[in-house]
Amino acid sequence: MQAIRGGATGDYYVIWHEVAKRTPSAEWGWLLYGILLSDRPYLDRYHCATALLALLHCTEFEEVELSADWPEVPENLAKLRAIVASKFGPPV
């Protein structure tokens, strides 16, 4: 978690696959949601979306719908925020 907070996600995005295997928790859910809102590089946000969708068992979105730079993404992120809040409660 510290590595992800610090932006040390590696060159091959393996860390995101490991995160996706974790037991879902509010701390992970809100951390990953915050990364999707950040200005991190696209591939970091894409793989983060993969991990968060796996933790949520959410099939409503494709990763690109939460990470690309296009007009629908903010609307999708707002919907995802509601899903994260319903599963984990308010941000920690």
N, C-alpha and C positions, 0 to 999 in steps of 0.2 A: 504494500500500500504506500509506503514511504517512497519507493522508487517511482511509482506512478505519479504521486503528488509532485515529485521533483522533476518530472518529465523524462526520467530515465527508462524508456520503454524498449530500448534495444532496436536493432536494425531489422529484425525478422518478425517482429510483432508476436512472438511466442508468449510473452507475458499476458497478453489478452486472452489467449486460449486457457491459460492457467486460471485466470480470474473467472472465466466462464464456468469453471468446474467447482467453484467455491459454493458454500452454503449461502444463499441470499441473505443479506442483512441490510439494514437501513444505511449503515456507514458506506458499504460498497455501492449500494444503489444511488445514493446522492452524490458520492464522489464521481461515479461514472457519468451521471447526468450532467454534473458541472463541467466535465471534460467536453461533453458534446456541445456545451454552450461556449467553450473557450475558442481561442484563436490558434489552437494547436494545428499542426499540418493535417491535411485531409485524411491521409492514411491512418494516422493516430485516431482521429475521430471515427473513421469507418470501423476499425477493429474494436474500438471502445464500444461502438454501437452493437457490434456482434456480441460482445461479452455481456452488455446490459440486457439485450433482448433474451439471451440465454438464461440469465439469472431470473428474469421476469417470466420466463416461459411465454413470451409475447410473440405472436405471429402476425400482428396487425401491420407491422412495418418491415420494409427491407432496409438494410443498413444504409444504403445510399440515400434513402428518404429522410435520414436523420443526420447525415454528415456532409452532404454536398452543399455547394453554394448556389442554391436556386430558390425561387420565391416560396415554394411550399414547405421548405424545411422549418422555418419558425412556427408555422401552424402545426406541423407534425410534432415538433419539440414541445409545444404547449400541451398537445394531447398526451404525449409521453409523460410529461410532468404529472398529469393527473393519474396516470397508471402507476407511476413510481410512488406517488403520495398515497394511493389507495392500498398499495402493497406494504409500504414501509412507514407510513405516517409522515408527519412534517419533516422537513430537512433537519439533519443533525449537525 
